[in-house]
Amino acid sequence: MSSSEAPKTWLSQDAHDRLQAELDELIAARPAVAAEINARREEGDLRENGGYHAAREEQSKQEGRILYLKEFLRNSEVGEAPTAGQVAPGSVVTIYFDDDKNDTETFLLGSREIASTTDLTVYSPESALGKAILGSAEGQTVTYTAPSGADIKVTVVKFGPFEG
């Protein structure tokens, strides 16, 4: 999926600011990581230099996180998700299972990346449940196949924008 086809993730301003701050911090730390690699390189034989390899591995993880955050923030929208009467990424959704109105669950339909910003459970729009309820309206019942292979019926009770 190219970035132009990637679904938008709706973030609160606070969640966006925290992710942007993390990205800025990682970018600012690049010179220190490079200096650490150079210092370890000067210790001698690179084949047996655990400090050098550890520093390179840390640099690799850091660069991967930087690329991920840049792409994630580029494909996110700040503010309230459009509700337009249908469940969309960024919605807080309440459902009930198998015609049992007492068996409810409330969760955020969005990226796992924003899970640290809320006490709600977060389901990805790409998950089986997420795909099933995307575009649903209040009162609509859908059935999806869980990863275990079981067919599960859920009814959307209500939904609204994530307030973060």
Disulfide bonds with the S-S distance in Angstrom:
none
